[in-house]
């Protein structure tokens, strides 16, 4: 099988292979079942990339199954030995509840809940908050966190939050990692004759981040007329929902058409930059999960700004890792997961440079302007070139999925082999 997919069609063929494994289980092997609620970037990082790497490295070790929750039944769970359910969802919660109430022929099934966000503590301005709480997904998250045998998550901040539901030893950290062999991480990048460009890429849920980011970028815009800007992720699919309730009080979501251009995400983002020279700012659409690495070939300085709130402090530093592999200079919010799972892991000499010139500990405009200004004014320097080179070498080693597979599988086996799953404190 070719795991070096170039686009989503090729990636979907791989997904179909692992779905088809439902019908070809070898009873002489343990079965690893991974369930996701939908095709999302989080499911891609947390289940697909690790699963593909497990199979590449150990194709004969397990039966591997990957399936979306609307396509599987309780019978699929019955055949599993290790069941990994990603994020909060009705099917994951229902089958978990059923498996606890009615053990399957005394078979040991290790239940794993994988969470990469605090899904019961969305901030007030989060775009999904109203819909999330109305459909009680926060309660589903709490149930799953408290009733699985093992919780896996992205970093120390989430582990700290989840200790409300599990004892520390039952929560293990699997950093978000990459398959650096994929074509999207090996594209040609040649910026030698291009204007210095500051770029940002992200989902629609980051609107509030972009709003605050635009304030210090305007200062840079006015201070350095040679600098260009690119903002990526402007979707053409605006989704709005109305929430209605049935006679039982259950929330029903109804998708609404967005007919007012001023309500679209693209319009609102562009309005944040309306005072910029239109010749110096470019707005880009979205790229697929198999191709979005291309964004980082388009700019020199990569931004990863997050508002300071508990939800965002639990984020993993994916953006700076992606920027680093294409030798962007990263300027980022050095809080929460960005601090714990990136800055703190840097080699000591490189960390000193980052703390002084790259890592921003506050939301203050001045700090961001000062650090952006330093690199703009010192772009043609040996320091810039050495930081780019050393950071790329660091992330290639630290966040390579193949370097973490053995540890991941040993943890699954450790918990599976425990005779008495101790779920609670």
RODODO-433922 format. One line per field, with one value per residue (C-alpha): residue number from 1; residue in three letters; x, y, z. Coordinates in nm, 3 decimals. Example, Ala and Ser with C-alpha at 12.3 -4.5 7.8 and 13.67 -1.06 7.14 Angstrom:
<mifis>
k <- c(1|2)
r <- c(ALA|SER)
u <- c(1.230|1.367)
v <- c(-0.450|-0.106)
w <- c(0.780|0.714)
</mifis>
This chain:
<mifis>
k <- c(1|2|3|4|5|6|7|8|9|10|11|12|13|14|15|16|17|18|19|20|21|22|23|24|25|26|27|28|29|30|31|32|33|34|35|36|37|38|39|40|41|42|43|44|45|46|47|48|49|50|51|52|53|54|55|56|57|58|59|60|61|62|63|64|65|66|67|68|69|70|71|72|73|74|75|76|77|78|79|80|81|82|83|84|85|86|87|88|89|90|91|92|93|94|95|96|97|98|99|100|101|102|103|104|105|106|107|108|109|110|111|112|113|114|115|116|117|118|119|120|121|122|123|124|125|126|127|128|129|130|131|132|133|134|135|136|137|138|139|140|141|142|143|144|145|146|147|148|149|150|151|152|153|154|155|156|157|158|159|160|161|162|163|164|165|166|167|168|169|170|171|172|173|174|175|176|177|178|179|180|181|182|183|184|185|186|187|188|189|190|191|192|193|194|195|196|197|198|199|200|201|202|203|204|205|206|207|208|209|210|211|212|213|214|215|216|217|218|219|220|221|222|223|224|225|226|227|228|229|230|231|232|233|234|235|236|237|238|239|240|241|242|243|244|245|246|247|248|249|250|251|252|253|254|255|256|257|258|259|260|261|262|263|264|265|266|267|268|269|270|271|272|273|274|275|276|277|278|279|280|281|282|283|284|285|286|287|288|289|290|291|292|293|294|295|296|297|298|299|300|301|302|303|304|305|306|307|308|309|310|311|312|313|314|315|316|317|318|319|320|321|322|323|324|325|326|327|328|329|330|331|332|333|334|335|336|337|338|339|340|341|342|343|344|345|346|347|348|349|350|351|352|353|354|355|356|357|358|359|360|361|362|363|364|365|366|367|368|369|370|371|372|373|374|375|376|377|378|379|380|381|382|383|384|385|386|387|388|389|390|391|392|393|394|395|396|397|398|399|400|401|402|403|404|405|406|407|408|409|410|411|412|413|414|415|416|417|418|419|420|421|422|423|424|425)
r <- c(UNK|UNK|UNK|UNK|UNK|UNK|UNK|UNK|UNK|UNK|UNK|UNK|UNK|UNK|UNK|UNK|UNK|UNK|UNK|UNK|UNK|UNK|UNK|UNK|UNK|UNK|UNK|UNK|UNK|UNK|UNK|UNK|UNK|UNK|UNK|UNK|UNK|UNK|UNK|UNK|UNK|UNK|UNK|UNK|UNK|UNK|UNK|UNK|UNK|UNK|UNK|UNK|UNK|UNK|UNK|UNK|UNK|UNK|UNK|UNK|UNK|UNK|UNK|UNK|UNK|UNK|UNK|UNK|UNK|UNK|UNK|UNK|UNK|UNK|UNK|UNK|UNK|UNK|UNK|UNK|UNK|UNK|UNK|UNK|UNK|UNK|UNK|UNK|UNK|UNK|UNK|UNK|UNK|UNK|UNK|UNK|UNK|UNK|UNK|UNK|UNK|UNK|UNK|UNK|UNK|UNK|UNK|UNK|UNK|UNK|UNK|UNK|UNK|UNK|UNK|UNK|UNK|UNK|UNK|UNK|UNK|UNK|UNK|UNK|UNK|UNK|UNK|UNK|UNK|UNK|UNK|UNK|UNK|UNK|UNK|UNK|UNK|UNK|UNK|UNK|UNK|UNK|UNK|UNK|UNK|UNK|UNK|UNK|UNK|UNK|UNK|UNK|UNK|UNK|UNK|UNK|UNK|UNK|UNK|UNK|UNK|UNK|UNK|UNK|UNK|UNK|UNK|UNK|UNK|UNK|UNK|UNK|UNK|UNK|UNK|UNK|UNK|UNK|UNK|UNK|UNK|UNK|UNK|UNK|UNK|UNK|UNK|UNK|UNK|UNK|UNK|UNK|UNK|UNK|UNK|UNK|UNK|UNK|UNK|UNK|UNK|UNK|UNK|UNK|UNK|UNK|UNK|UNK|UNK|UNK|UNK|UNK|UNK|UNK|UNK|UNK|UNK|UNK|UNK|UNK|UNK|UNK|UNK|UNK|UNK|UNK|UNK|UNK|UNK|UNK|UNK|UNK|UNK|UNK|UNK|UNK|UNK|UNK|UNK|UNK|UNK|UNK|UNK|UNK|UNK|UNK|UNK|UNK|UNK|UNK|UNK|UNK|UNK|UNK|UNK|UNK|UNK|UNK|UNK|UNK|UNK|UNK|UNK|UNK|UNK|UNK|UNK|UNK|UNK|UNK|UNK|UNK|UNK|UNK|UNK|UNK|UNK|UNK|UNK|UNK|UNK|UNK|UNK|UNK|UNK|UNK|UNK|UNK|UNK|UNK|UNK|UNK|UNK|UNK|UNK|UNK|UNK|UNK|UNK|UNK|UNK|UNK|UNK|UNK|UNK|UNK|UNK|UNK|UNK|UNK|UNK|UNK|UNK|UNK|UNK|UNK|UNK|UNK|UNK|UNK|UNK|UNK|UNK|UNK|UNK|UNK|UNK|UNK|UNK|UNK|UNK|UNK|UNK|UNK|UNK|UNK|UNK|UNK|UNK|UNK|UNK|UNK|UNK|UNK|UNK|UNK|UNK|UNK|UNK|UNK|UNK|UNK|UNK|UNK|UNK|UNK|UNK|UNK|UNK|UNK|UNK|UNK|UNK|UNK|UNK|UNK|UNK|UNK|UNK|UNK|UNK|UNK|UNK|UNK|UNK|UNK|UNK|UNK|UNK|UNK|UNK|UNK|UNK|UNK|UNK|UNK|UNK|UNK|UNK|UNK|UNK|UNK|UNK|UNK|UNK|UNK|UNK|UNK|UNK|UNK|UNK|UNK|UNK|UNK|UNK|UNK|UNK|UNK|UNK|UNK|UNK|UNK|UNK|UNK|UNK|UNK|UNK|UNK|UNK|UNK|UNK|UNK|UNK|UNK|UNK)
u <- c(0.000|0.118|0.089|0.243|-0.092|-0.083|-0.450|-0.769|-0.881|-0.570|-0.607|-0.971|-0.862|-0.648|-0.938|-1.155|-0.898|-0.920|-1.299|-1.307|-1.107|-1.433|-1.511|-1.173|-1.075|-0.803|-0.908|-0.545|-0.464|-0.589|-0.818|-0.752|-1.072|-1.065|-1.393|-1.442|-1.760|-1.669|-1.392|-1.210|-0.858|-0.857|-0.953|-0.686|-0.412|-0.529|-0.633|-0.553|-0.185|-0.105|-0.308|-0.139|0.200|0.114|0.023|0.332|0.560|0.375|0.137|0.091|0.068|-0.308|-0.631|-0.663|-1.007|-1.093|-1.459|-1.690|-1.951|-2.250|-2.118|-2.061|-2.271|-2.229|-2.118|-1.805|-1.718|-1.773|-1.497|-1.248|-0.973|-0.857|-1.123|-1.012|-1.298|-1.204|-1.382|-1.733|-2.011|-2.346|-2.234|-1.908|-2.093|-2.381|-2.161|-1.930|-2.228|-2.356|-2.018|-1.993|-2.342|-2.324|-1.968|-1.924|-1.882|-1.632|-1.401|-1.147|-1.194|-0.964|-1.165|-0.962|-1.099|-0.885|-0.944|-0.755|-0.977|-1.157|-1.502|-1.690|-1.535|-1.574|-1.517|-1.817|-1.702|-1.633|-1.828|-1.947|-2.039|-2.417|-2.460|-2.222|-2.400|-2.749|-2.677|-2.520|-2.187|-2.019|-2.202|-2.104|-1.741|-1.759|-1.916|-1.653|-1.365|-1.486|-1.571|-1.302|-1.006|-0.747|-0.754|-0.503|-0.451|-0.217|-0.040|0.003|-0.271|-0.543|-0.408|-0.438|-0.804|-0.893|-0.764|-1.108|-1.234|-0.938|-0.634|-0.309|-0.169|-0.476|-0.414|-0.127|0.010|0.054|0.181|0.039|0.296|0.350|0.450|0.724|0.752|0.421|0.440|0.277|0.577|0.832|0.720|0.970|0.997|1.192|1.140|1.470|1.325|0.990|0.888|0.906|0.564|0.387|0.128|-0.141|-0.359|-0.648|-1.008|-1.318|-1.321|-1.019|-1.206|-1.148|-0.776|-0.754|-0.946|-0.684|-0.398|-0.507|-0.435|-0.062|-0.035|-0.169|0.120|0.365|0.184|0.237|0.591|0.732|0.585|0.787|0.615|0.329|0.055|-0.136|-0.440|-0.548|-0.853|-1.137|-1.402|-1.674|-1.902|-2.058|-2.257|-2.514|-2.762|-3.083|-3.156|-3.507|-3.637|-3.877|-4.145|-3.889|-3.665|-3.400|-3.214|-3.264|-3.020|-3.142|-2.886|-2.961|-2.857|-2.633|-2.784|-2.637|-2.284|-2.193|-2.253|-2.003|-1.670|-1.476|-1.644|-1.591|-1.223|-1.164|-1.327|-1.060|-0.801|-0.998|-0.744|-0.454|-0.317|-0.512|-0.202|-0.016|-0.266|-0.392|-0.674|-0.648|-0.909|-0.880|-0.673|-0.751|-0.601|-0.367|-0.242|-0.257|0.118|0.146|0.042|0.376|0.567|0.393|0.533|0.844|0.714|0.446|0.200|0.034|-0.170|-0.428|-0.645|-0.553|-0.821|-0.825|-0.963|-0.683|-0.414|-0.500|-0.420|-0.128|0.146|0.064|0.089|0.448|0.560|0.417|0.580|0.915|0.930|0.920|1.175|0.937|1.031|0.757|0.609|0.356|0.165|0.397|0.128|-0.029|0.046|0.266|0.492|0.473|0.488|0.711|0.919|1.006|1.128|1.364|1.741|1.871|2.055|1.767|1.522|1.710|1.669|1.303|1.225|1.391|1.269|0.987|0.775|0.511|0.389|0.118|-0.150|0.004|0.044|0.387|0.537|0.418|0.529|0.872|0.936|0.807|1.016|1.332|1.310|1.204|1.504|1.741|1.613|1.943|2.136|2.315|2.093|1.781|1.933|2.061|1.725|1.544|1.783|1.801|1.426|1.355|1.600|1.436|1.077|1.172|1.298|1.065|0.734|0.796|0.504|0.728|0.938|0.634|0.455|0.637|0.561|0.196|0.153|0.335|0.090|-0.209|-0.061|0.022|-0.339|-0.482|-0.279|-0.393|-0.622|-0.812|-0.882|-0.878|-1.082|-1.152|-0.957)
v <- c(0.000|0.351|0.569|0.874|1.018|1.340|1.436|1.347|1.096|0.888|0.934|0.822|0.501|0.425|0.505|0.265|-0.010|0.020|0.037|-0.283|-0.458|-0.489|-0.782|-0.953|-0.991|-1.245|-1.401|-1.481|-1.110|-0.835|-0.586|-0.212|-0.018|0.360|0.553|0.915|1.120|1.290|1.384|1.663|1.791|1.670|1.315|1.331|1.412|1.199|0.879|0.867|0.967|0.732|0.446|0.468|0.477|0.175|-0.024|0.085|-0.012|-0.322|-0.441|-0.789|-0.700|-0.621|-0.605|-0.231|-0.072|0.296|0.387|0.687|0.658|0.671|0.360|0.120|-0.081|-0.244|-0.562|-0.383|-0.292|-0.651|-0.766|-0.506|-0.563|-0.202|0.058|0.420|0.671|1.024|1.320|1.347|1.186|1.015|0.683|0.672|0.747|0.508|0.209|0.288|0.288|-0.037|-0.208|-0.119|-0.239|-0.559|-0.699|-0.897|-1.264|-1.164|-1.036|-0.775|-0.461|-0.171|0.149|0.458|0.812|1.045|1.418|1.711|1.990|2.062|1.998|2.086|2.432|2.627|3.003|3.239|3.375|3.032|2.995|2.644|2.709|2.752|2.448|2.237|2.297|2.279|1.928|1.836|1.735|1.875|1.612|1.339|1.446|1.429|1.085|0.946|1.101|0.947|0.601|0.490|0.284|0.518|0.883|0.998|1.365|1.618|1.786|1.877|2.141|1.902|1.630|1.874|1.946|1.580|1.481|1.591|1.263|1.023|0.964|1.093|0.755|0.683|0.993|0.966|1.231|1.154|1.470|1.558|1.428|1.417|1.181|1.399|1.169|1.291|1.504|1.804|1.840|1.813|2.080|2.317|2.654|2.935|3.280|3.436|3.692|3.735|4.022|3.945|3.803|3.745|3.466|3.301|2.996|2.870|2.761|2.977|2.912|3.145|3.462|3.627|3.547|3.708|4.010|4.080|3.984|4.241|4.521|4.459|4.364|4.711|4.862|4.646|4.738|5.109|5.070|4.850|4.933|4.654|4.376|4.171|3.976|3.655|3.531|3.176|2.969|3.177|2.916|2.943|2.721|2.930|2.720|2.866|2.673|2.747|2.548|2.419|2.183|1.891|1.795|1.606|1.912|1.765|2.016|1.989|2.162|2.311|2.437|2.785|2.942|3.248|3.498|3.816|3.862|4.063|3.757|3.541|3.456|3.584|3.926|3.962|3.869|4.109|4.388|4.345|4.439|4.706|4.976|4.779|4.857|4.602|4.541|4.420|4.178|3.858|3.636|3.265|2.992|2.650|2.347|1.984|1.791|1.624|1.947|2.232|2.218|2.423|2.736|2.748|2.770|3.103|3.310|3.379|3.468|3.241|3.363|3.148|3.384|3.266|3.459|3.403|3.179|2.835|2.667|2.800|2.721|2.355|2.385|2.195|2.380|2.234|2.569|2.642|2.288|2.313|2.652|2.523|2.234|2.494|2.712|2.994|3.218|3.156|3.433|3.277|3.284|3.112|2.994|2.660|2.388|2.615|2.663|2.311|2.107|2.334|2.605|2.395|2.112|2.326|2.275|2.521|2.763|2.774|2.823|3.135|3.290|3.195|3.341|3.667|3.709|3.466|3.363|3.613|3.573|3.841|3.971|4.320|4.475|4.610|4.265|4.129|4.439|4.431|4.067|4.097|4.412|4.236|3.970|4.210|4.430|4.133|3.920|3.910|3.769|3.451|3.433|3.405|3.131|2.933|2.957|2.831|2.540|2.433|2.458|2.243|1.978|1.984|1.939|1.667|1.459|1.558|1.539|1.245|1.003|0.701|0.798|0.773|0.462|0.214|0.418|0.450|0.077|-0.013|0.204|0.037|-0.303|-0.198|-0.102|-0.398|-0.638|-0.491|-0.735|-0.465|-0.149|0.129|0.406|0.637|0.810)
w <- c(0.000|-0.078|0.234|0.064|-0.046|-0.245|-0.216|-0.032|-0.295|-0.229|0.148|0.133|-0.039|0.266|0.498|0.301|0.345|0.725|0.710|0.503|0.774|0.967|0.738|0.755|1.119|1.196|1.528|1.608|1.647|1.874|1.704|1.736|1.662|1.615|1.594|1.493|1.469|1.141|0.898|1.083|1.126|1.485|1.384|1.113|1.363|1.653|1.473|1.102|1.112|1.404|1.255|0.916|1.090|1.310|1.003|0.812|1.100|1.225|0.949|1.100|1.468|1.492|1.301|1.239|1.188|1.138|1.115|1.148|1.421|1.185|1.010|1.301|1.543|1.880|1.702|1.580|1.938|2.050|1.817|1.945|2.199|2.210|2.128|2.083|2.056|1.952|2.117|2.253|2.051|2.092|1.945|2.140|2.465|2.396|2.314|2.605|2.840|2.689|2.715|3.085|3.163|2.959|2.929|2.609|2.704|2.973|2.700|2.803|2.595|2.666|2.621|2.534|2.513|2.303|2.358|2.209|2.345|2.670|2.529|2.844|2.888|2.562|2.607|2.573|2.235|2.078|1.753|1.844|2.209|2.175|1.952|2.163|2.491|2.343|2.213|2.549|2.402|2.711|2.915|2.669|2.705|3.083|3.071|2.835|3.028|3.353|3.225|2.983|3.103|2.956|2.847|2.585|2.515|2.356|2.646|3.009|3.027|2.915|3.141|3.430|3.344|3.293|3.637|3.756|3.607|3.614|3.828|3.679|3.578|3.364|3.151|2.902|2.667|2.298|2.129|1.789|1.542|1.165|0.890|0.742|0.439|0.298|-0.018|0.150|0.384|0.104|-0.140|-0.296|-0.123|-0.286|-0.132|-0.235|-0.477|-0.306|-0.073|0.298|0.385|0.716|0.702|0.910|0.839|1.048|1.080|1.117|1.493|1.519|1.420|1.759|1.732|1.389|1.517|1.783|1.554|1.294|1.543|1.571|1.204|1.117|1.315|1.119|0.795|0.860|0.994|0.716|0.372|0.207|0.407|0.259|0.439|0.364|0.558|0.473|0.555|0.412|0.361|0.097|0.307|0.579|0.821|1.057|1.266|1.446|1.757|1.817|2.084|2.057|2.310|2.519|2.538|2.307|2.092|1.716|1.484|1.160|0.912|0.780|0.452|0.480|0.237|0.383|0.253|0.562|0.779|0.590|0.747|0.445|0.459|0.834|0.805|0.517|0.716|0.982|0.720|0.537|0.628|0.480|0.135|-0.076|-0.286|0.022|0.175|0.012|0.135|0.058|0.065|0.222|0.127|0.201|0.491|0.245|0.088|0.339|0.406|0.087|0.279|0.460|0.132|0.067|0.354|0.558|0.904|1.046|1.311|1.575|1.791|2.044|2.286|2.647|2.793|2.951|2.637|2.419|2.675|2.610|2.237|2.090|1.894|1.553|1.374|1.479|1.401|1.051|1.001|1.124|0.877|0.597|0.778|0.860|1.148|1.405|1.619|1.855|2.183|2.429|2.668|2.753|2.501|2.291|2.593|2.737|2.417|2.208|2.380|2.683|2.458|2.246|2.279|2.540|2.308|2.063|2.348|2.463|2.119|2.102|2.445|2.345|1.987|1.899|2.196|2.313|2.669|2.652|2.417|2.430|2.086|2.178|2.246|1.911|1.721|1.886|1.800|1.446|1.402|1.519|1.250|0.975|1.052|1.087|0.803|0.620|0.914|1.012|1.320|1.107|0.894|1.193|1.376|1.066|1.020|1.385|1.439|1.135|1.257|1.601|1.480|1.232|1.521|1.806|1.617|1.384|1.424|1.365|1.670|1.897|1.771|1.995|2.305|2.206|2.147|2.468|2.665|2.501|2.584|2.940|3.010|2.823|3.034|3.363|3.538|3.725|3.529|3.790|3.630|3.918|4.190)
</mifis>
